[in-house]
């Protein structure tokens, strides 16, 4: 199990994730990041113009993927899994 972190950029400000979550693979962490982005997008009070992004980062600090909240596809791959 490896710890992954999910900082969020919202209105050009970063909301760090200092706790993270444990996953058995980077692929599972990427799926979780996508779910977080979908959950944010489904909030009726979500500001669609905020440019919110959920970032998936591994324990070494390497960015794995970005999920753009509310976009079609929602992901910008950073490296192969």
MOWOTA-V714505 format. One record per helix or strand of 3 or more residues. SS is the DSSP state (2 for helix, 1 for strand). FROM is the first residue (numbers start at 1). LEN is the number of residues. If there is no record, write none. Layout:
ss->(SS SS)
from->(FROM FROM)
len->(LEN LEN)
This chain:
ss->(1 1 1 1 2 1 1 1)
from->(2 8 13 21 26 53 63 75)
len->(4 3 3 3 17 6 6 3)
